[in-house]
Amino acid sequence: MADLSIDFAGVKAPNPFWVSSGPPSNTLYQLNRAFEAGWGGFVWKTLSDPLLNVTNRYGGIHYGRTRAIGINNIELVSDRPREENLREIREAKRRWPDRALFVSAMVPSKREAWHRIVEEIQETGADGIELNFGCPHGMPERGMGAAVGQVPEYCEMITSWAKEVAKVPLMVKLTPNVTNIVEPARAAVKGGASALSMINTVYSIMGVDLDTLEIQPSVRGKGTPGGYAGPAVKPIGLYMVSKVARENLGVPISGIGGIESWRDAAEYILLGATSVQVCTGIMKYGFQIVKGMISGLSRWMDEKGFARISDFSGLAARKIAPFGELDIMYRTVAEIDYSRCIYCRRCYTACEDGLHQAIELVQKNGRAVPRIKEEECVGCRMCSLICPAQCIRMVERDRGFPSQSWSEIVAANPGIDSDWKVMRRWRKEHNWRTK
Ligand SMILES: Cc1cc2nc3c(=O)[nH]c(=O)nc-3n(C[C@H](O)[C@H](O)[C@H](O)COP(=O)(O)O)c2cc1C
């Protein structure tokens, strides 16, 4: 059976599923429940200086009948006294020596403040410290969180201050609210980070109440942009983890963002993560979801022949290439499985108006049946994505020419990327149809 245990920056954990810093990781009571359910690690809700939270802290985005595909929050960091948190953390580590326990921290950008918090946390026996450079609301106004994560120089400087006194690994948690995540990642490693975690939440406004004209969530009439999380942000997290993983910075990555199942976790690991963290998934479904994550991931690893997490970490990241290296000669067209078609005509309408006019309706037995016009189909894949019956798939067709990428085509046909005459000649030679 697959071995799910990991070594993350020198910290051992029985599995890669960790509770992320947030509402589920606020107390010892929750930590006990999480570890009893089987979570391999826990990142304690961010410790900071005294503060007050507002009510109406969360907003949700619903799509169709699915509730909360994304949530946004304007919650700050832990509002419990620091001594209380530290006492519970000490007790937690004593009770659960085999689990990974990191403590998230965020204090004003002063060397002494960082020295103090790092020393206080490591005295508890915690395995590591997560430096929160990602919180997008409230804290940046006080010069913390994303205000640090968005400036690589600050990331490096503050990490190096923490490193001056740290005896345990420092994991830097990055904000996705940047143009190029690699820059703060690189800076954090330069400053002494032993690991990176990403993503924290994404800047967002959840909506506007059309009766009151207030943004959501509203705090007695006023709102503030918050951080977006949950399944809706998974693609952003996957992208950012893969981008940093491909830089080979020499430190492990903890993948975060929209993880609710073992499949989500496997995708993060395939793109370069070693561990994963879950916040919204637990806020919605509770700690027990880890059971399905453990059994599902083990089963899949057994099926695939992966003995341990490191056997597949990063495998999919290697399949990411610049656009110029993609095979332009690869051709797919849509194919309808009529045994499952419900004749809703959504594929026809979408293709006819919004896309490439490659689906027609033909009358059969008194009803309008969609038919793919292969010669017109550009292989965009939209019909297959929207079909409610999931009866459209893409199938490969031979173009009659060997594989070639755009970079190779440009190299072999000088001027093709700037001169339409050259492009037209190439298209003619290759029987290339366009819309
Ligand atoms: C309500 C809420 C509070 C959060 N508080 C913190 C926090 O105190 N510190 C922190 O580093 N991240 C915090 N986060 C961010 C999460 O740890 C995580 O990075 C983010 O929500 C994406 O993961 P998810 O989609 O699993 O929620 C919070 C997220 C939510 C939704």
The ligand as an SDF file (V2000), in Angstrom:
LIG
                    3D

 31 33  0  0  0  0  0  0  0  0999 V2000
  -12.2090   32.9850    6.6550 C   0  0  0  0  0  0  0  0  0  0  0  0
  -10.7740   32.8150    6.3110 C   0  0  0  0  0  0  0  0  0  0  0  0
   -9.7960   33.2170    7.2020 C   0  0  0  0  0  0  0  0  0  0  0  0
   -8.4480   33.0580    6.8850 C   0  0  0  0  0  0  0  0  0  0  0  0
   -7.4940   33.4390    7.7760 N   0  0  0  0  0  0  0  0  0  0  0  0
   -6.1920   33.2530    7.4800 C   0  0  0  0  0  0  0  0  0  0  0  0
   -5.1780   33.5710    8.4200 C   0  0  0  0  0  0  0  0  0  0  0  0
   -5.4370   34.0010    9.5360 O   0  0  0  0  0  0  0  0  0  0  0  0
   -3.8900   33.3860    8.0290 N   0  0  0  0  0  0  0  0  0  0  0  0
   -3.5400   32.9020    6.8160 C   0  0  0  0  0  0  0  0  0  0  0  0
   -2.3610   32.7330    6.5220 O   0  0  0  0  0  0  0  0  0  0  0  0
   -4.4950   32.5670    5.9180 N   0  0  0  0  0  0  0  0  0  0  0  0
   -5.7950   32.7260    6.2250 C   0  0  0  0  0  0  0  0  0  0  0  0
   -6.7400   32.3680    5.3110 N   0  0  0  0  0  0  0  0  0  0  0  0
   -6.3440   31.8570    3.9990 C   0  0  0  0  0  0  0  0  0  0  0  0
   -6.3410   30.3310    3.9530 C   0  0  0  0  0  0  0  0  0  0  0  0
   -5.3980   29.7830    4.8250 O   0  0  0  0  0  0  0  0  0  0  0  0
   -6.0530   29.8280    2.5210 C   0  0  0  0  0  0  0  0  0  0  0  0
   -4.7860   30.2880    2.1360 O   0  0  0  0  0  0  0  0  0  0  0  0
   -7.0680   30.3000    1.5120 C   0  0  0  0  0  0  0  0  0  0  0  0
   -8.3440   30.3740    2.0850 O   0  0  0  0  0  0  0  0  0  0  0  0
   -7.1420   29.3840    0.2890 C   0  0  0  0  0  0  0  0  0  0  0  0
   -7.4250   28.0580    0.6480 O   0  0  0  0  0  0  0  0  0  0  0  0
   -8.9210   27.4250    0.6090 P   0  0  0  0  0  0  0  0  0  0  0  0
   -9.4600   27.5920   -0.7670 O   0  0  0  0  0  0  0  0  0  0  0  0
   -8.7240   25.9840    1.0320 O   0  0  0  0  0  0  0  0  0  0  0  0
   -9.7150   28.2050    1.6100 O   0  0  0  0  0  0  0  0  0  0  0  0
   -8.0830   32.5000    5.6360 C   0  0  0  0  0  0  0  0  0  0  0  0
   -9.0880   32.0780    4.7590 C   0  0  0  0  0  0  0  0  0  0  0  0
  -10.4070   32.1990    5.0800 C   0  0  0  0  0  0  0  0  0  0  0  0
  -11.4420   31.7200    4.1030 C   0  0  0  0  0  0  0  0  0  0  0  0
  1  2  1  0
  2  3  1  0
  2 30  2  0
  3  4  2  0
  4  5  1  0
  4 28  1  0
  5  6  2  0
  6  7  1  0
  6 13  1  0
  7  8  2  0
  7  9  1  0
  9 10  1  0
 10 11  2  0
 10 12  1  0
 12 13  2  0
 13 14  1  0
 14 15  1  0
 14 28  1  0
 15 16  1  0
 16 17  1  0
 16 18  1  0
 18 19  1  0
 18 20  1  0
 20 21  1  0
 20 22  1  0
 22 23  1  0
 23 24  1  0
 24 25  2  0
 24 26  1  0
 24 27  1  0
 28 29  2  0
 29 30  1  0
 30 31  1  0
M  END
$$$$
